[in-house]
Amino acid sequence: MLVISIQSQVVHGHVGNSAAAYAMQAEGVNVAAVPTTLLSNHPRYPSLRGRVLETELVADLLKGVEERGLVDEAAVLVTGYLGSPGNAAVIADFVERARTRNAKLVYLCDPVIGDDGRVYVADGILDVVRHRLLPAASLTTPNQFELELLSGVTIADAQGLSAACAVLAGAGRTDVVATGCILADTVAGQVETILCADGRLSRFATSRLPIRPYGTGDLLTGLIAASLAKGEAMESAVRLAVDTIFAVLLRTQQAGSAEMRLVPLPMLGRKP
């Protein structure tokens, strides 16, 4: 069981592969983690060290992944924060080669474009995600803002969310897990993660806690990828990921921590 995970990496905190890789390994899944950035911490802090990695370096690392035969071995390929338009292009090239080389490979595209009404990636990345990565994806995990942005559909209720997911699904090849959803009929004080597959919505609600540590989307993606690599059904994978993240957030709130308290990863509902 191997997941190739192409995302950001930080020294302090839990975003990108610094959230997802540990979670996947804790689930018993091997991870080939390819960084797109190497930063001291998330940009929300007063200072930031490190940089987005050069496109030539990312391309060289991906070439090494292919040379080691990891594409043939992998069950799931994940992409997250891309860092630069150049990185986005070489990663899209890699995704296309990998999908051609390994027809059984599940490709999970986490758009990582923005949130709360704000796009926070460099110009050019959105186009690569929309026109190259999403059409190749088996599954995508946008937050509600990203889903609206990518689909061009305003989401107020379940009907609007279904319509937005249908745009991303294209010819029906891509399932959608929409995160951070608050719809017209969402219970007050709750937030939903909604799986749209085969035209059907499966909704997973949790209490909305008064904390917002970064990296929850990256953690969700990693947990879903791990479950899929182990052969779990999609709905079961999403349910388990949502429950695990809520347990992590409860522990984080109790600790009064600004960063998610991942260790040890809560083992909820796992098969013995």
DAHURA-V384531 format. One record per residue. N is the residue number from 1. NEAR is the number of other C-alpha atoms within 10 Angstrom. D_LAST is the distance of its C-alpha to the last C-alpha in Angstrom with 1 decimal. Layout:
# DAHURA-V384531
{{N,NEAR,D_LAST} {N,NEAR,D_LAST}}
This chain:
# DAHURA-V384531
{{1,15,17.5} {2,23,20.4} {3,29,21.9} {4,24,25.5} {5,25,26.2} {6,24,29.9} {7,26,30.5} {8,26,32.3} {9,27,31.6} {10,20,32.7} {11,14,33.1} {12,12,32.6} {13,20,30.2} {14,25,27.5} {15,26,28.8} {16,31,28.5} {17,30,26.6} {18,21,26.7} {19,26,24.2} {20,30,22.3} {21,28,21.9} {22,22,20.0} {23,27,17.6} {24,26,17.0} {25,16,16.6} {26,17,14.2} {27,17,12.0} {28,15,12.5} {29,18,15.5} {30,18,19.0} {31,22,21.8} {32,17,25.5} {33,21,27.0} {34,19,30.7} {35,25,32.6} {36,30,35.4} {37,24,36.5} {38,16,36.5} {39,18,37.3} {40,17,37.4} {41,19,35.8} {42,21,35.7} {43,10,39.3} {44,8,39.3} {45,8,40.3} {46,7,44.0} {47,9,43.9} {48,12,42.1} {49,12,42.3} {50,12,41.3} {51,12,41.7} {52,17,40.6} {53,18,40.3} {54,15,43.1} {55,19,42.7} {56,12,43.7} {57,13,41.0} {58,23,38.2} {59,19,39.7} {60,13,39.8} {61,16,36.1} {62,21,35.2} {63,12,37.4} {64,12,35.6} {65,17,32.3} {66,16,34.0} {67,10,35.6} {68,10,32.3} {69,10,31.1} {70,17,28.2} {71,25,29.2} {72,16,28.6} {73,14,25.2} {74,21,23.9} {75,22,21.9} {76,24,22.9} {77,25,26.0} {78,24,26.4} {79,29,29.8} {80,23,30.6} {81,25,33.6} {82,29,36.2} {83,22,38.8} {84,19,42.0} {85,19,43.5} {86,18,43.9} {87,23,40.2} {88,25,39.4} {89,21,41.7} {90,18,40.3} {91,23,36.7} {92,20,37.7} {93,14,39.3} {94,18,36.1} {95,22,34.0} {96,14,36.6} {97,13,36.6} {98,19,32.8} {99,18,32.6} {100,11,35.4} {101,13,33.9} {102,14,30.4} {103,9,30.6} {104,12,26.8} {105,20,26.4} {106,21,25.1} {107,25,27.4} {108,28,26.5} {109,26,29.6} {110,28,29.5} {111,23,33.3} {112,25,33.7} {113,23,37.3} {114,17,37.9} {115,14,37.2} {116,9,39.3} {117,11,42.1} {118,10,42.5} {119,15,42.1} {120,10,41.3} {121,16,41.3} {122,12,44.3} {123,10,46.6} {124,13,45.6} {125,21,41.8} {126,21,41.6} {127,14,43.5} {128,16,41.2} {129,23,38.1} {130,15,39.9} {131,12,41.6} {132,18,39.5} {133,25,35.9} {134,23,35.2} {135,16,36.7} {136,19,34.4} {137,24,31.2} {138,19,28.4} {139,26,27.2} {140,26,29.0} {141,26,28.0} {142,25,31.4} {143,24,32.1} {144,27,34.6} {145,21,37.6} {146,23,36.6} {147,26,36.0} {148,18,39.5} {149,19,41.0} {150,21,39.6} {151,18,40.4} {152,13,43.6} {153,16,42.5} {154,15,42.7} {155,21,39.7} {156,14,40.5} {157,14,38.5} {158,17,35.9} {159,12,38.6} {160,15,39.5} {161,23,36.0} {162,20,35.7} {163,17,39.0} {164,23,38.0} {165,28,34.7} {166,20,36.9} {167,16,39.1} {168,23,36.3} {169,24,34.8} {170,12,38.1} {171,9,38.0} {172,14,34.6} {173,14,32.6} {174,25,31.0} {175,23,28.5} {176,26,29.0} {177,28,26.8} {178,22,29.4} {179,23,28.6} {180,19,30.5} {181,22,32.1} {182,20,34.5} {183,18,36.3} {184,11,39.0} {185,9,36.7} {186,15,34.0} {187,13,33.8} {188,11,35.7} {189,12,33.7} {190,15,30.8} {191,20,29.9} {192,22,28.2} {193,23,26.2} {194,27,27.2} {195,26,26.0} {196,23,28.9} {197,21,28.1} {198,13,30.4} {199,13,32.7} {200,10,30.3} {201,17,29.2} {202,14,25.8} {203,19,26.3} {204,18,23.9} {205,19,25.8} {206,15,25.3} {207,12,27.9} {208,15,30.2} {209,13,30.2} {210,8,33.5} {211,14,32.2} {212,14,32.0} {213,16,30.6} {214,18,30.8} {215,20,28.0} {216,23,25.9} {217,22,26.6} {218,26,25.7} {219,28,22.4} {220,26,21.7} {221,30,22.8} {222,28,20.6} {223,28,17.4} {224,28,18.5} {225,33,19.4} {226,30,16.1} {227,22,14.3} {228,21,17.2} {229,22,17.1} {230,17,13.6} {231,12,15.2} {232,14,14.2} {233,11,17.2} {234,17,19.6} {235,18,19.5} {236,12,15.8} {237,19,16.1} {238,26,19.0} {239,19,17.6} {240,18,14.6} {241,23,17.2} {242,22,19.7} {243,19,17.5} {244,21,16.5} {245,21,20.1} {246,17,21.4} {247,18,19.4} {248,20,20.8} {249,24,24.3} {250,16,24.2} {251,16,23.6} {252,19,26.3} {253,19,28.7} {254,10,28.2} {255,12,28.9} {256,12,32.0} {257,13,31.0} {258,13,32.6} {259,19,29.7} {260,25,26.1} {261,21,24.0} {262,20,21.1} {263,10,20.0} {264,10,17.3} {265,16,15.7} {266,17,14.2} {267,13,10.4} {268,11,10.9} {269,10,9.1} {270,8,6.3} {271,5,3.8} {272,3,0.0}}
